Amino acid sequence: MTSKVNIVVADDHPLFRGGVVLTLQEHGNFAVVAQATTADEAIAQVEAHMPDVVLLDISMPGSGIAAAGEITRRFPAVAIVMLTASESDEDLLAALKAGARGYALKGVGADELTGILQSVAEGASYVPPALAGRVLAALQARNRDPMPPEAEDLTEREAAILRHVAMGQSNKEIARALDLQEKTIKHYMTNILQKLQVRNRVEAALKARDLGLS
């Protein structure tokens, strides 16, 4: 039997937060271990419960992005997903920079939201396809310098793994596809992030597209 994914849900709108919590509880694969209404509360609940995933609203008091940055710094094992109404490139870029592994819009359906949370909990990343192209263009516009030379140092195996990352696959899925151990994939991912000079899987996936690996 698969263990449940423990989640902290942070949003300052009680009606919306209650709907999300109910959706997750009815799904069966998730356990909402705590709720929060501010950035400080979210950080405190993450510290108290060490969930698999924390779901953060960007615009809640204290800033969800600020909370994401603090959680990334103090509790790097906790996966962060932003759930927001904002389709702003600036907010998306700020969330990724703060360490978020997922960025979901509040208009998302229940099935899609639970799918996103499950995949992020398993090590994958998620950005809405409509926003992914825009954020890549924004990153390119901000930095016209050539790709870091480290990107050219990717081994054939690392490049293969990066292609799967760009497809949104988790470490477990990549390991299965390449007939490797999941812990081996984690080791490769550490090297890939360092070589590409990126902070997380989402940025690595965007960089893979820029390199023509997806």
C-alpha positions in Angstrom: 0.0 0.0 0.0 1.4 3.4 -1.0 1.8 5.8 1.9 -0.1 9.0 1.8 1.5 12.3 0.8 1.5 14.7 3.7 0.6 18.3 2.8 0.4 21.7 4.5 -2.1 24.0 2.8 -1.5 27.7 3.2 -4.0 30.3 1.9 -5.6 33.2 3.6 -9.0 32.7 1.9 -10.9 30.2 4.2 -13.5 29.2 1.6 -10.9 28.5 -1.1 -8.6 26.8 1.3 -11.4 24.6 2.7 -12.2 23.5 -0.9 -8.6 22.5 -1.6 -8.4 20.6 1.7 -11.7 18.8 1.0 -10.5 17.9 -2.5 -7.2 16.4 -1.1 -9.0 14.5 1.7 -11.5 13.0 -0.7 -8.8 11.9 -3.1 -7.4 9.4 -0.6 -3.7 9.6 -1.4 -3.2 12.8 0.6 -3.2 13.7 4.3 -3.6 17.4 5.1 -1.5 17.6 8.3 -1.9 21.4 8.8 -3.3 24.6 7.4 -2.0 28.2 7.5 -3.2 31.7 6.6 0.1 33.6 6.5 3.7 33.1 5.4 4.9 32.9 9.1 2.3 30.3 9.9 3.2 28.3 6.8 6.8 28.2 7.8 5.9 27.3 11.4 3.6 24.4 10.3 6.3 23.1 7.9 8.8 23.1 10.8 6.3 21.3 13.0 5.1 18.7 10.6 7.8 18.3 7.9 5.3 17.5 5.2 6.2 16.0 1.8 4.7 19.1 0.1 3.6 22.6 1.1 1.0 24.3 -1.0 1.5 28.1 -0.9 -0.6 31.0 -2.1 1.6 33.8 -3.5 -0.5 36.7 -2.3 -1.2 35.6 1.3 0.0 38.0 4.2 3.7 37.9 4.4 4.1 36.7 0.8 4.0 33.1 -0.3 7.2 33.7 -2.3 9.0 34.9 0.9 7.7 31.8 2.6 9.0 29.6 -0.2 12.5 31.1 0.0 12.6 30.5 3.8 11.3 26.9 3.5 13.8 26.1 0.8 16.6 27.4 2.9 15.6 25.7 6.1 13.8 22.6 4.9 15.1 21.7 1.5 13.5 18.2 1.5 10.0 19.8 1.5 8.6 20.2 -2.0 7.0 23.6 -2.7 4.0 24.1 -5.0 2.6 27.6 -5.5 -1.2 27.7 -6.0 -2.1 31.1 -7.3 -4.3 33.2 -9.5 -1.3 35.1 -10.9 -0.1 34.4 -14.4 2.5 37.1 -14.1 5.9 36.1 -15.5 7.5 38.0 -12.7 5.7 36.0 -10.0 6.5 32.7 -11.8 10.2 33.6 -12.1 10.3 34.8 -8.4 8.7 31.5 -7.3 11.2 29.4 -9.2 14.0 31.5 -7.9 12.7 30.9 -4.3 12.8 27.2 -4.9 9.3 26.2 -5.9 9.0 22.9 -7.8 5.5 23.5 -9.0 3.4 26.5 -10.1 -0.4 25.8 -10.4 -3.1 28.2 -11.3 -6.2 28.5 -9.1 -8.5 27.6 -12.0 -7.0 24.1 -12.2 -9.4 21.2 -11.8 -9.4 18.8 -8.8 -7.9 15.9 -10.8 -5.2 18.0 -12.4 -4.3 19.5 -9.0 -4.0 16.1 -7.3 -1.9 14.9 -10.3 0.5 17.8 -10.0 0.9 17.4 -6.2 1.5 13.6 -6.6 4.1 14.1 -9.3 5.9 16.8 -7.4 5.9 14.7 -4.3 7.6 12.0 -6.4 10.3 14.4 -7.5 8.9 15.9 -10.7 8.3 19.6 -11.4 5.4 21.4 -13.0 4.8 24.7 -14.7 1.6 25.3 -16.8 2.5 24.8 -20.5 1.1 28.2 -21.4 3.5 29.9 -19.0 6.6 27.7 -19.6 7.3 29.2 -23.0 6.8 32.7 -21.8 9.1 32.3 -18.8 11.8 30.7 -21.0 11.6 33.7 -23.3 11.8 36.0 -20.3 14.9 34.2 -19.0 16.5 34.5 -22.4 15.6 38.2 -22.7 17.2 38.9 -19.2 20.3 37.0 -20.0 21.8 37.3 -23.5 25.1 35.8 -22.5 26.0 32.5 -24.0 25.1 29.3 -22.1 27.5 28.6 -19.3 30.5 26.5 -20.5 29.6 23.9 -17.8 26.5 23.0 -19.9 28.8 21.7 -22.6 30.4 19.4 -20.1 27.2 17.2 -19.7 28.0 13.6 -20.2 25.9 11.5 -22.6 24.1 10.0 -19.6 23.5 13.3 -18.0 22.0 14.7 -21.2 19.7 11.7 -21.5 18.5 12.2 -17.9 18.0 15.9 -18.6 15.8 15.1 -21.6 13.5 13.1 -19.2 13.5 15.9 -16.7 12.3 18.2 -19.5 9.4 15.8 -20.0 8.4 16.4 -16.4 9.3 12.9 -15.2 10.2 12.1 -11.6 13.5 10.4 -10.5 11.6 7.1 -10.2 10.2 7.3 -13.7 13.6 8.3 -15.1 15.3 5.4 -13.3 12.7 3.0 -14.7 13.1 4.3 -18.2 17.0 4.1 -18.1 17.2 0.9 -16.1 19.0 2.6 -13.3 18.6 2.9 -9.5 16.6 5.9 -8.3 19.5 6.9 -6.0 21.8 6.9 -9.0 19.4 9.4 -10.8 19.5 11.6 -7.7 23.3 11.6 -7.9 23.3 12.6 -11.5 20.7 15.3 -10.9 23.0 16.9 -8.3 25.8 17.1 -11.0 23.4 18.3 -13.7 22.1 21.2 -11.5 25.6 22.2 -10.7 26.8 22.1 -14.3 23.9 24.1 -15.6 24.1 26.5 -12.7 20.4 26.2 -11.9 18.6 25.8 -8.6 15.9 23.3 -9.3 14.3 20.8 -11.7 12.0 23.4 -13.3 14.9 25.7 -14.2 16.8 22.6 -15.5 13.9 21.6 -17.7 13.7 25.1 -19.1 17.5 25.1 -19.7 17.1 21.7 -21.5 14.7 23.3 -23.9 17.1 26.1 -24.5 19.9 23.6 -25.3 17.6 21.7 -27.7 17.4 18.6 -25.5 13.6 18.4 -25.4 
